[in-house]
């Protein structure tokens, strides 16, 4: 698949954090941003699937819904932890 060009305007502090992380990991900024976006999108897809399961489980079993609610909460925590760590 052919890559397409995307131009972003970022706040200076975010760009600086990306530049530092890319340098530490010896990666191109472009590659780091691709990785971060892919990670974010995969987490968002999982969240969407889990939300659908939560709604479904509320209709069938409170025990199941509690399981998915906890999993969703943990996923949210993982996302924010990873995003925070990836821009440091």
C-alpha positions as CSV (number, residue, x, y, z in Angstrom):
1,X,0.0,0.0,0.0
2,X,1.3,3.4,-0.9
3,X,1.9,5.9,1.9
4,X,0.2,9.2,1.8
5,X,1.6,12.4,3.1
6,X,0.0,14.0,6.2
7,X,0.9,17.4,7.6
8,X,0.3,18.0,11.3
9,X,0.5,21.1,13.4
10,X,1.6,20.1,16.9
11,X,2.1,22.1,20.1
12,X,5.8,22.7,20.6
13,X,5.9,20.7,23.8
14,X,4.4,17.6,22.1
15,X,6.8,17.9,19.2
16,X,9.7,18.2,21.6
17,X,8.5,15.1,23.5
18,X,8.2,13.1,20.2
19,X,11.7,14.3,19.1
20,X,13.3,13.2,22.4
21,X,11.6,9.8,22.4
22,X,12.5,9.2,18.8
23,X,16.1,10.1,19.5
24,X,16.3,7.9,22.6
25,X,14.8,5.0,20.6
26,X,16.9,5.8,17.5
27,X,13.8,6.0,15.3
28,X,12.6,8.5,12.8
29,X,9.9,10.8,14.2
30,X,7.7,9.5,11.4
31,X,8.1,5.9,12.4
32,X,7.5,6.7,16.1
33,X,4.3,8.6,15.2
34,X,3.1,5.7,13.0
35,X,3.7,3.3,15.9
36,X,1.9,5.6,18.4
37,X,-1.1,6.0,16.1
38,X,-1.4,2.3,15.3
39,X,-1.3,1.6,19.1
40,X,-3.9,4.2,19.8
41,X,-6.2,3.0,17.1
42,X,-5.9,-0.7,18.2
43,X,-6.8,0.3,21.7
44,X,-9.8,2.4,20.5
45,X,-11.0,-0.6,18.4
46,X,-10.7,-2.8,21.5
47,X,-12.6,-0.3,23.6
48,X,-15.4,-0.2,21.0
49,X,-15.7,-4.0,21.0
50,X,-15.7,-4.1,24.8
51,X,-18.4,-1.3,25.0
52,X,-20.6,-3.4,22.7
53,X,-20.0,-6.4,24.9
54,X,-20.8,-4.4,28.1
55,X,-24.2,-3.3,26.6
56,X,-24.9,-6.9,25.6
57,X,-23.9,-8.3,29.0
58,X,-26.0,-5.8,30.9
59,X,-28.9,-7.4,29.2
60,X,-27.9,-10.9,30.1
61,X,-25.8,-11.0,33.3
62,X,-24.6,-8.5,35.8
63,X,-21.6,-10.7,36.6
64,X,-20.4,-10.7,33.0
65,X,-20.9,-6.9,32.8
66,X,-18.8,-6.4,35.8
67,X,-16.0,-8.5,34.2
68,X,-16.1,-6.3,31.0
69,X,-16.4,-3.1,33.0
70,X,-13.2,-4.0,34.9
71,X,-11.5,-5.0,31.6
72,X,-12.5,-1.8,30.0
73,X,-11.2,0.2,33.0
74,X,-7.9,-1.6,32.9
75,X,-7.6,-1.0,29.2
76,X,-8.2,2.7,29.7
77,X,-5.5,2.8,32.3
78,X,-3.1,0.9,30.0
79,X,-3.8,3.3,27.2
80,X,-3.1,6.4,29.2
81,X,0.0,4.9,30.8
82,X,1.4,3.9,27.4
83,X,0.5,7.2,25.8
84,X,2.1,9.1,28.7
85,X,5.2,6.9,28.6
86,X,5.5,7.1,24.8
87,X,5.6,10.9,24.8
88,X,8.2,11.3,27.6
